[in-house]
Amino acid sequence: MVALTLYQDYSSNETYSFIVENSQSTMATLGIFLIGLAVSNLNVKMNKSYLFSISLIKVVINPLIILLLILLDRVTFNILEESYYEILMLIGSVPVATNSVILATEFTKKEQTAALGVLVTAILSLLSIPVWQYIVGLI
């Protein structure tokens, strides 16, 4: 494949574009499927403190760090335009990626914990993302 890429420009090839676009949605579907499988076999004896700490970091601490960086830019540097602040906060406050479940399943390491982490942070992000966006809008 690497040799073919060197000799042919695939950016204008419709078949290549179709494969790339559909593989992205396939990976998302696969990730959600693996989350469902891992959550369906969920063991009640989960490490709740670990799950709580991961959720706290992803939903609260990570956006707080982004907010501090936004304030630092706003007060001292003025490098970014204001429209970028909302984008940065959105990137910083999204839930844990489904890639973690795919990797955990591949390496057979705590796939249930990874799936539950994705599920919990997704539910918490439904509430936290609008709050963080509102706070950024106040700045």
N, C-alpha and C positions, 0 to 999 in steps of 0.2 A: 504494500500500500504506500509506503514511503517513497519507493522508486516511482510509482505511478504519479504521486503528487509532485515529484520533482519534474516530470516530463509533461504534465498536462495541467492546465488551469481549470480547476473544478468550480471556481466561484461562479462561472456563467452556466454551468451544467445544471439543468433543471432536475435531473435525477439525483445528483449529489445534494442539491439544496433540499429536495424532498426528504432524503434519508436523514440529513442532519436535523431538520425541523421535527420530523416524526420521532427520532430517537430521543429528543429532549422530552417530549410528552410521554414517551414510553418509560423513561427513567423515573419520571415523577409518579406515574402509575405504579411502577414496580415498587418504589419506595413506600407509597401508601399501602399497597398490598402487603408488604413485609411488616409494616407497622400493625396492620390488622391481624396478621398471623401471630405476631409476638404478643399483642395485647390479649388475644383470645386465649392464649395459654398462660396468662398472667398468674404468677405465683404471689400469694398474699404476703409472703414473708420477704417483702422488698425492703431495701435499705432506705427508709423514709427520710432520714437526715441527709443522705446523699442526694436524693431526688429533690428535696427542699432546697438544698444549697445550689444545685444546678439551676433550678427554676429561679431562685432569687438572683443569681448572677446574671442570667440571660434576660430576665424581665425587669429588674430594678437596677442592678449595679452597672451593667453594660450601658443602658441609656443614660444613667447619671454621668458616666465618664464622657459620653458623647456630648451631653449637655454642658459639662465643664469645658470641653474643647470648643464648643460653639461660643460660649461666653468669653473664653480666652481670645478667640478670633474676633469677636464683636468688639471687645474692649481695647485690645492692643494691636492686633495685626491687620484686621480688615482685608484679609486675602480673598475670602469667599463672598459671593453675593448672597443676599438673604434667602433667595429661593433654594440654595444648596443646603441650608440649615434643616429644612423639613426632610429633604432626601437623606441627609446624614442620620437624622433621628429615626427615620423609617428603617434604614439599613441596620441601625444599632438596636432596634427594638423588636425585630421580627423573631418568631419562634425558632427553636433549634431545627436545623435542617434534617430532612429525611435521609440525607447521605449517612448520617451517623448510624441509622438502623441498617442500612445496606452494608456498611463497613463492619458493624458488630455482627451481623449475620454471616458475612463472609469469613470472619476470623473466629466465629463461634464464641464471642465474648459478650455476655450480658445483653443479648439482644432485647430481652424483655424490659430491662431498665432503660435502654436507649429508646425503645418504642414508647414507654410510658413517659419518658422525658419529653419526647416530641409532642405527645398528646397533651400533657399538662401545660407545657409552655405555649402550645397553640391556643388552648382554652384561656390561659391567663393573658395572652397577647390580644385576644378579642377585647379585653378591657383596658389593657395598658397602652396599646398603640394610640388610641384616640386621646388618652390623657397626655401622653408625651407629645403628641402633635399639638395639642392645645397649649401646653407649656411652652413649646418652641414658638408658637404663634404669638405668645405674650412678650417674647424677647424682642 
